[in-house]
Amino acid sequence: MPDLPNLVWLRAFEAAARLKSFTAAAVELSLTQAAVSHQVRSLEKSFGAMLFIRHARHLELTGLGNAYYPTVAQALDDIAYSTRGLIGPSPSRTVTLRAPISTSVLCIAPRLGGFHANHPQLRIRLVSSVWTGSTPEEDVDIDLRLGPASWFGRRAHLLSEESAIAVAAPDQAAEIGSLTDLFAQNLIHIHGYQDHWLRLSNQEGVTMDDRRAALFVDTSLAAIELAASGAGAAMLMHRYAEPPLIQGRIAQVFGAEIPMGQGHYLMPATGEDPRSTEVSLVRDWLVSLFEKDSILGLK
């Protein structure tokens, strides 16, 4: 029989190749990033050839890696299917996905139905983090959070870095001819992001009149509704603004865009079985969802 590579190395290679990240593979496999990287390097050393081109933020398969990946992925799938066929399917369980409320409503929920239609065997519970402590940590299978990198540990996997844009109702946006005009509008502030207007002012070098009364809300969802109603202009996360922009409920004012200094992070799993087939399916879909949005231009 030909030499068979270490199956642990193959599993690490398959996850890293599919997710294009040692960090994401480590989260999925409940290992450290260093352990996954070491296992892949061991596989590469056994071949005497590189399987990945290592970039700063992602992995790229080499020609050999591209040729090898389909075979490895199929082999691991065959083992899983054969095991399930002999022993029987695992009892169905609910996968709990927790995310910030605006991310849940604007980014995940509109796409979750299509994903579930393709995987009707899954039971999925989408909860928001608006009520602290409402969902015990041990019941959360996939935890998506939003914030600066300093809030999260080294095992957190960055899915996307976010940016913010200025928006207003379409008729109102059409009448705004300059940033000075924009800053003269009733400015909507979102709790936690009150500095966005000032940062836009500093970036563009245009003085903002800070003496005007402003509207304050605690969610981007409320800010979208206020802006759409013509109550004022808002600085929204580009990702959150995309659905109402497409619907024509709001319009972007100028092309100015500021980095938020925050991102969506996938946290290390704390559920009872983070490597189950069900959890893996939902996690992989979530990762691909953010990758797809990035390709579409959502920063």
N, C-alpha and C positions, 0 to 999 in steps of 0.2 A: 504493500500500500504506500502511495506517495506520502511524503512528510506532511502532516496536518498541523497548521499553525495553531498556536495556543488560542482556545476559544474565548478566553477573557480578553486577549488582545484584539481578536476579531470583533467582539462586541463593542469595545471602545472605538475601534476604527469606524464601524458602521454608524454609531451614534454621532461621532464627530463629523463624518462625511455628510450625513443627512442634515445635521443642524448647523454645519459650517462653523463650529465653535467648540473648543475644548471645554470652555466654561459651561455652555449649555448642555453638552454631553455629560459633564460632571454632575450637573443638577439632576438630569434625567436618571443617571445611574447611581445617584446617591454616593458619589465619590468626590474626592478633591480634584481640582483642575490639574494639579501636579500629577496625581495618580493616572488620570486619563492620558495626559501628555506622555508620561513614562511608558504606559502600555503601548501607545501608538509608536513611540520611538523604538520600543523593543521589537515590534512587528517589522518596522522599517529596517532595523538592523539585521533581522533574520533574513530579509530579502536582499539586503545590500543595496537598497534603492529607496528614494523618498516617495512617500504617498501624498504628502501635502506640501503646498507652498504656504508658509506661515506669514500672513500679513498682520498688521498691528491690531486690527479689529475683527478679522475674520480669516477663515481658512479657505484655501482653494486647492482642489484636487489636481495632482499632476496627471500626466497622460496615463501612467501606470495605475494611479489611484482611480481615475475615471473608468479604466478598463476592469479593474478589480471589484469596484463597489457593487455593481449589479449582482454579481455572483455571490458575494458575501451576504448582501441584503436578502437575496432569494433563499440562500441556504438557512439563514437564521429564521426567516419566515416559515420555511418548510419544517424546521424543527419545532417551532411553536405550534403550527397547525397539526403536525403529527401527534405531538404531546396532547393537544386538546382533543384530537380525535380518539386517542386511546383512553385518556383519563376522563374526558368530558369537559365541557366548558366550565369556566369559573362562575360561581354564583354572581348574578348581576348585582352591581353596587352603584350607589349614587356618587358621582364625581362632583365635588364642591369647588367652584371657581370663585374666588373673591377678587374684586377689583374696585377702584374708585368709582363713585356713582356716575360721574359724567362719562368715564371710559366705558362703563357697563352699558349705559343708555345709548350713547352716540356711536361707539366703535364695535362693541361686542354683540349686543342684542340684535341689531339689524342683520347680522350675518350668522347668528347662532342657529336660526331656524334652518337655513340651508345646510349647515354642517350636520345638524341632527337628522335631517331628511336622508343624508347619505350614511348615517350611522344610527338607525332607529333603535338598535339594541342598547344604546347608551341611555343612562339616566343622568341628567345634568342639572345641578342647582347653581344658579348664578346669584351671588349675594354681593352687596356693596359694603364698603368699609365705613359708611356714614355713621353707623351705630357701633361705637367702640365696645367690644366685648360681647356683641350679640351672637357671634359665631365663635365657639371655642377654637383655639389654635389647632388642637388635635383633630378637629373636624374639617379643616381646610386642606384640600388636596393640592390646589394650585393657587398661589398667592401672587397677584399682580399689584405692584405698587408704583406710585408716582412721587418723584422727589429728586433732590440733588444726590449725587453719588456719595456725599459725606454721610447721608442717612443710613446707608446700607453697608453690609459686610462684604468681604471680598468674594464670597460665594454667590452673591446676587448677580444675575445675568442681565446685562443691559439689552433691552429689545429695541429701544429707539430713543434718540435725543430729540427733544421737542423745541419748537419755536412758536412765537406768537405774532399775530397780524391784527391790524385795525380793521373793524367792520362796522357797518351801519345798515339801516334799511336802504334798499336800492334807490328810492327816490331821494333820500337824504344824502346818500353817498354821491349821487350824480351832481349834487349842488356844492360839494366840497371841492374847492379848486386848489387848495394848498394845505400844508401842515398847520399853518397858522389858523386857517379856517377849521381844520379838524380839532385843534386844541380849544377852539371857541365853542365847540359843541358841549352838550351836557355829557360829561365823561362818566362811564359806568366802570366802577371798580369791583374786582372780584377779591373776596377775602383770601389772603395768602399771596396775591399777585398785585398788590396795590402799587408796586414800584414800576409796573410795566409802562405806564404812560411816561413817567420820568425817564426811564431808560430809552424809550423811543425818542424823547426830546433830546437827550444827550447824544444819541447815536446820529441823529439827523442835524444836530446843531441848530435847532429851532426852539426858542424860548416858549415854555408852556405857562399859561396863566393859571397859577395854582389857587387863585382866590375864588374861582367859580364853585358853586355848590355841586356836589356829585352824588350819584346813586351808588349805593353799596349793596352787594349781594354776596351770598356765601357759596354759590355754585355757578359753574359755567352754564348750566342749563337755564338758570334764571337770567343770566346775562344775555344769552341768545334770544330769549323771549322778549326782553326789554329792547334790545337792539332791533329786532324784527318789527316791533310795534312802533318804532320811530321815536322812542323815548330818549335815545342818545347813542353815542358810539362806544364800542367796547374793544378791548384788546383780548382776543381769544387765542387759545392754543390752535395752531393750524389744523391739527388732527380733529379737534372738536368742531372747528368751523366748517370743515369740508361738507358734511351732510346738508346743513341749511344753505350753504353756498350753492351746492348743486341744485337744491330745490328752488333757488331764487328768492328765498326769504330774507337773506342778507346779501350784502356785496362788500368786497374788499375795498378799502380806501387806500389808494396808491399801492405801490408794490413793496413798501417798507416791511421788513420782517426782522424781529429781534430774537436772539437766542434766549431761551428761558433759563438755561443753566440747570434744567431738570430733565429727567427721562423716565420712561416706563421700565421697571425692573421686575424680572421674574425671580421670586425668592426661592431659597431651598425648600423643598417639599417637607411638610410636617405631618401629612396624613398617615393613615394606618398602613397603606401599601403604595408608596410613591412610584413603584416600578410596574404596577399592574397595567394590563393591556388597555383598560379603559382610561386611566389617568394619562398614559403615554399618548393615546390618540388625541385627547383634548389638548394636552400640552403642545404637541407637535402642531396641531391646527392653530393654536394661539400664536406660536412663534412664526409660522408661515403667514398669518394674518398681518402681523406687524411688518414683516419683510415685504409683503405685497403692497401695503400702504406706503412704505418708503419708496418703492419703485414707482408708485403712482404720483409721487411728489409730495406726500405728506411728511413733513419733517418731524 
